[in-house]
Amino acid sequence: MSPIVLAALYSHAATLFASVLLIVVVFLIGRVARLSQPLAITLAILPALVLFAMDRLVMQGPPGLI
């Protein structure tokens, strides 16, 4: 594989690892704060869901241009 492809794969893997680590840390903070497990996992995943929703909204573009 070319160095550019490997760099892209490593960059993607590092980003994925960092996001999973962030979700786990926020979940554990929620559990230490004695939140229920469903509430803690919701709190941990909510920022990712907001980012996915914003990305999808941006990708769609303004309405009425199709």
Residue pairs with C-beta under 8 A, 6 or more apart in sequence:
19 48
23 44
23 45
23 48
24 44
26 43
26 44
26 47
27 40
27 41
27 43
27 44
30 39
30 40
30 41
30 43
30 44
31 37
31 40
35 43
